Amino acid sequence: MTQLDLTHRTDLPEALRFLSGDYPRDGWMGHPHFARSIQNWLGAHHSFRQMGDVLASKTQRYLNRDTETDTYINGLAYYGDLLIRNLHGHHTWEDRSYFPELAAADHRFERGQDLLESDHVELDALLDRITIRSNRAIQLQTLDPKQVYETAAPLEHDFETLKKFLNRHLSDEADLVVPILLHHKMRA
């Protein structure tokens, strides 16, 4: 049995791969209906993964004492804000606009929509935890810089979890969405 929650899922469930055989991932970019908008959407996914990697790396370097506290906090504030704001905006747009459009084009997407929206809820909870811990670290830089290090340790775990979540969710999302877009000539 396949686990459907993001924490345990290792692949997109087979029942949701209804067009993947006709539109394999390695053929997407060469497909005549692969539009710039699809490329941009996948590009946003790539940038989310990169920012997650940057935050995890910066936190690890700080915990290894390879980075000064001020440098770490500046990077945490900049990249953390950028990632969280953009992820929330991206997922809100998908849930309110993009996914309903896909479900209207292909009713089979509705099962996938439920899965992806459930992922968004799980990701939002993690992003909220990261926001609280990051804000605490940023405030501690001024109030008690020695405590920043203790706050960074749980953030390291959160960023590693975020990387895993993003890799699984964004991969599954693309595997479900792009074949529908190509099949129905959407966004072309």
Secondary structure, DSSP 4 states (H G I P E B T S, - for coil): ----STTT--S--GGG-TTTTTS-GGGTTTSTT--HHHHHHHHHHHHHHHHHHHHHHHHHHHHTT-S-HHHHHHHHHHHHHHHHHHHHHHHHHIIIIIHHHHHHH-TTHHHHHHHHHHHHHHHHHHHHHHHHHHHHHHHHHHH-GGGHHHHHHHHHHHHHHHHHHHHHHHHHHHHHHHHHHHHTTTT-
